């Protein structure tokens, strides 16, 4: 099979950009966050002791298992967890994400939009930077785009194989981060709405649901055996939900500061990594979050929307100027909202099965993540899909401009 020239260009640009970032900004010299240390700790226990543990927490469920298992596999094969090795392997995953964007664009639009979208994603610097970080973003982006591709395939094919791939990919996605857990019970309905809506499609949707549950089941049973209750979410998910829906958290979110909450006794105890506190606090904070959402659902929704805008502004590079030049903040907000509007307009132009699945996926998933937390990097996995929609608008503009120029040229010749 011949590889399209535009995809070759996109992959080449990505290799150059990621290669530069890996060499010029090695992971070992980059920021090793609390999250990174926890992933490394769990991977170390998996490799050396065969236990899913973190420091003195044995066992633990503070993190979803897929990324620590990914790191442990690299560690076991390579003999160590050298930062450059992780970066190179994650760079390959990013190349896979670019290929998936091309395939999605090809099914929803055409080769031109697919190529333009792949090239734009290849030069999207925040995504390229995730290859050099020990965080879930790179793996998660690949899985998110894979799930999106399988959903689009299902919309066109309605086959058992496509349904099975949707269930498998969403199950793995949830093992990487628990944010997509809400989507799994809705799988039969989602797949039925995307199909020709015959009775046979319900059975295929139930198959996708069964496969997704089967992927999550070992993790849930392990947690039941270790902690006495069945759960497929990390223990600290309640803390994230509580922080994300807490009014004071939103109050300080524009500045990326949560010092008041982080200084609370509960947050200090959790940060110390004490096992029984982290397990109990997650449930307690989750209940507090549910109570807050129940009392003020519209307020929580409004907070989530504004957090999305804040995050896009952060990507625009305006955050460092926020305190000294508020005008740049407004410019960044307008730019990001306009970019999203372009993406929606582009997806609306595609009269193909499954296109609205991508739109709903982006909207619902953005809202779910941003209600939970305003961390900017959490939206990076969604940006390739948004970029693809904008690429279709750019292609349309270019096509109309070209046709207009040709018409003018023909008119000039006709007048002669």
N, C-alpha and C positions, 0 to 999 in steps of 0.2 A: 504493500500500500504506500502510495506516494504521500509524503508529509507536506502539507500546504506551506507555501513560502512565508505567509504571514505568521504562521505558528513557529516556524524556524526562527524568524526575526524576533518574536516574543521570547522564546526560550533562550536565544543568544543574549538578548538584553538582560534577561533575568540572571543568567550565569555571570555576566560581567558585573552587574550591580551587586549581587549576593557575594561574588568572589571578592569584590573590593571591600564590602562591609566585613566579611569574615577575616580578611587579611589586615585591613586597616584598623578594625575595631574588634579584636579578638574577644571571644566570649569571656575568657578568664579575666579580661580587664574591664568588662562591662559590669552592669549592676547585677549583683546576686541578691535577689530579693528574699523576703521571708518565704514566699511561695516556692522559689527555686530551692532554697535550703531544705524545705520539707520534702519536695519531690526527690531530691538527691538522697536524703536520709532514708526515705521509704525504699528507694531502689537499692540502696546499700544493704538494708536488712533483707530484701528479697534475694539478693545475690549471695550474700555471705551466710545468712541464717535460714533462708527459706520462709521467713515470716513477714507478714504485712504489718510493720511496726514503724514507729517514729521516736527516736531517742528513748526516753523512758516509757513511752506509751506503747505497751505491747499487750494485746493488739490495738490497732487504731482503725478508724474509718474517717479520719479528718479530710481525706482527699479521695476523689474518685480514682479507681484503680488503673484505668487504661494508660495514662501517661507515665506513672511510675513503672508499670510493666514494660512500656516502650523503652524507657531509660535502662531498666534492668536487662532487657534483651541486648541492647547495645553494649552494656557493661560486660555481659557474659561472653559475647562474641568477640569483642575487641580486647578484652582483658582489663580494661579500665574505662573510666567515664571521662576521657579527655574532652575538654570543651570544644576543640576544633572538630573532633569526630562527630559529636552531637550536631554541631552546626552544619557540617557537610551533609549528613543524613537528612536533617530537616530542610536543607536547601533543595534536596531532591524531592521532598514532599511538596515544596512550594512550586517546583516545576510541574509536578503532577496536578496541583491546583490550577495552574495556567492552562494545562491541557483540558481539564474539566470545564473551565470557563469557555474554552473554544468549542467543546462538544455541546455544551448547553446553548451557546449562541448559534451554533449550526442548526440545532433542532428547532429553536424558537424563531430564528431570524434567517440569516443567510451567511455565506462564507465571508463576505465583506465585514459585516458586523461582528462575527465571531473573531476574525483576525484583529480588527481594531480593538475590541474588548480585551483580547488576550495581550496585546501590546501595552494597553493602558494599565492592565493589572500587573504586567511584568515590571513596569517602572513605578508602581505604587510603593513608595519607600517604606511606610510602616509595615507592610506585609513582608517586604524583603528583610527588614530588621528582625522580624520574629524568628528567622532561621538561627540567629545567633543568641537566642535567649532560652534558658531552661524554663519554659512556661508552655502552657497547653495550646497557645494560639496557632502555631504552625500546624500541628497535628489536627487540631479542631477545625481549622479552615478547610483542610483537605477532606475531612469527613463531612463537613457541612455542605461543601460543593458536591461531593459524591452523592449525598442524600438528595440534594436538589436535582442532580442529573437523573437519578433513578426515578424520582417523582415525575419528571418530564417524560422519561421513557414509558412509565406506566400510563400516562395520559394518552400516549400515542398507540401503545401496543395492547394494554389490558391483558397481559399474559401472566401466567403463574410465576414465571421466572422474574419478571419485573416486580411483582408484588413481594416475592421473597427477598429480592435485593433491597427494596425499600425497608422492610422489616429489619433486615440485618444491619443496614447502615444506620438506621435510627437507634437501634439498640447499642451499637458501638459508640455513636455520638453521645448518648446518655451516659455511657460508662466513662467518657472523657470529661463531660460536664453534665450536671444533672438538670440544666435549664430546660432541656427538651423533654423532660419526663411528662409534662402536661400533654404533649402531643400524642403519646403512645396510645392511651385509651381511645382517642379519636380516629385512629388509623382506619378502621373499617369504614367509617362515615366519610373520611377525607378521600379515600380511594374510590368509594362508590360515587361520590359527587364528581370525581375527575374522569369517570368511565362512561360507558354508554348506559349505565344504571340498570342493568339487567340483574336478575337474582344471582346469577353465577358470579358476578363481581363482588357480592357480599362475602361469599366464601373465600375469595382470593384476599379480600381485606382482612378477614379473620385469620387467614394464613400469615399475612404480614404481622398482625398483632401477636400471634403465637410465637413467631420467630423472634420478634423484639423482646417478648417476655422471656423466652428461652435464653437469650443473650444476657439478660439482667439477672436471671434466677440464681446462678452460682454466687454472685456478689451478695444478693439478698440473703441466701441461705448461710453464707459465711458470716454475715453480720448477725444473723439470728443465733447461730451457734456461739459466737463470741460475746454478744451483748444481751441476748435474751429477747430481742425484738427484731422483726423483719423490716429491713430498710435498704433502699437502693440509693439513698442520698448521703452525702458526707455529713459528719456531725456538726460542722460549723455553718451549714447552710442556713440554719435558723438565725445565726448572728448576722449574716449578710442580709437576710430578709428584713430583720429588725432594723439594721442600720439604714437600709435602702428606703424603708417606709417611714422612718422616724423624721418628724418635722425639723428637728435641729440638724440632722444630717443633711437634709436638703438645703437648709439655710447656709451651710458652709460649703456646699458642693461646688459652687462656681469657682472657688479658689482651690479646689482639690484638697481641702483641709477638713479633717475630722478629729481635730485634737481634743475637743471636749469629750466626744464619745470614746476615743481611744484612751483617754485618761480615766475612764470610769473603772471602778473596782472589778466589774465583770470582764471588761476588755483586758485589764492587766492580768487577771488570773488565767484567761484563755491564752494570752500571748506567752505565758510561762510554760505552756505545753503540758499542763497537768491533765492526765487522762480523764479522771472522773468528772472534772469540772468542764472539760470541753464537751463531753457527752451530754451532761445535764444542761449546760448552758444553751446548746443548740436547740433543744426541745423548748426550753423556757422562752428564749427569744423568738422562736418561730410562733409560739402561741401569742406573744405580745404583738408580733407583726400582723397575724391574722385578725386580732382584735382591732388594731389600728385601721386596717383595710376595711373591716366591717363597719366601723364608725364613720369613716370618711373616704368612701371609695372614689369619689370624684376628685378629691384633693390628692389622693395617691396617684391617680391617673394623670392629673395635671403636673405633678412633680416628675413623673416618669417622662412626659413629653419634653419638659424643660431640660431634664437631664440629657436627653438625646441631643437637643440643640447645643447644650454646653459641651458635650463630647465632640460633636462635629466642629465646634469652634476651637476646641483643643487641637484637633487635627490640623486646622488651618494655621496653626502656629501662633495664634493670638494670645494664648494663655500667659506667656511671659509679659505681655504688654497690658494685661488686664487692669492692673492697678494704676498704671501711668497714662494709658491712652484708651479710655472706655469706648471711644469711637471705633477703634479697631475691633473691639468685641462685637459691636453691632454689625460691622462689615462682615465679620466672619460668620455670624449667624445668618445673615442674608445670603451669603455665598453658599453655605451648606444647605440651606433650605431650597435654594434655587437648583442646586445640583441634584438633590433628591427629587425635585419636581421634574427635572429632565429625565431622570431614571424612570419615573412613573409614566411619563409621556411616551418614552421609548417602549416600555413593556406593553402599554396600551395599543401601540401600533402593530404588535404581533398578533395576527389572527390565527394562532396555533393552539392546539390542545395543551393545557397545562401552564400557559403563561401566567394566569392569575394565581396559580399555586405559588409561583415565585414571589409575586407581589404580596400575597397574604403572609407568606413565610417571612419576608423581610419585615413587614409591619408588626405582626404579632410577636415575632422573635425579638425585634428591637425593643418593643414595649416590655416584654417579659424580662429581658436582661437589664434594662435601664431602671425599672421599678426596683429591682433587687440591688443594683449597684451602679454608681456613675463612673466607674473606672473606664477611661477612654479606650484602652486596648481591648475591651470586651466587644467592641463593635467592629474591630478589624476583620473578623471572618465574614461579616456581611457585606463589606465594601466591594469585593469583586462582583457580586450580583448587582449592586447598585451601579457600579461602573459599566457593566454590560448593558444595562438599560440606557444609560447615557450615551454609550457608543452607538446604539441604534439611532438616537436623535442626531448625532454627528453625521452618521452615514446618510440619513435622510436629507439633512441640510446640504451636504456635499453633492448628493444626487440632484437636488433641485437647482443648486447653483450651476452644476455642469450642464443640465438640460437647458437652463436659461441662457447660458453662454452660447450653447449650440444653436438655440433658436435665434438669438441675436445675429450670430454669424451667418446662419442660413438666410435671414431676412436681408442682411447687407448684400449677399450674393444675389438674392432675388431682385433687389432694387437696382442692381447693376444691369 
